[in-house]
Amino acid sequence: METITELTKETKADEIQSFNEYKEVEKALQIYIDSAKSGDGKLSRTAFYDHAHILGSIGGQLYNMTADEFEGAVAEGGASPNVKSHIAWIDISGPAAAAKVEFIDWGGLRFTDFFVLYKENGVWKLSGKVYDSHANN
């Protein structure tokens, strides 16, 4: 039978691991956020799995892109040095996660991005994204 001390240590270890997972998901999202600021499409592409899909609309036009196509769109849009972002929430269950990131002034627009992420071989990456372009939708 485990003692209270042994149970407490396991709980503390679980808490630390859980906290660290949130930090790892934030790192995966930060790659994407940095690409928004820099306009670096290649950096954006590294945040996504090969199978990833991006879906949303701007100005009423639907964009349904692969990660490779989105790389080009980020590069074409160029740098947005004044973009501000906020990770609104992260939800994790084992190797699966979801996150919401808010952007203002990315190419002059406001976006809300919803991501699904997956952890494979110890690395979190974006599996897909849907977004809203607010007033420009």
Beta strands, then each sheet from edge to edge (+ up, - down):
strand 1: 48-58
strand 2: 61-66
strand 3: 84-93
strand 4: 96-106
strand 5: 109-120
strand 6: 123-132
sheet 1: 2+ 1- 6- 5+ 4- 3+
end
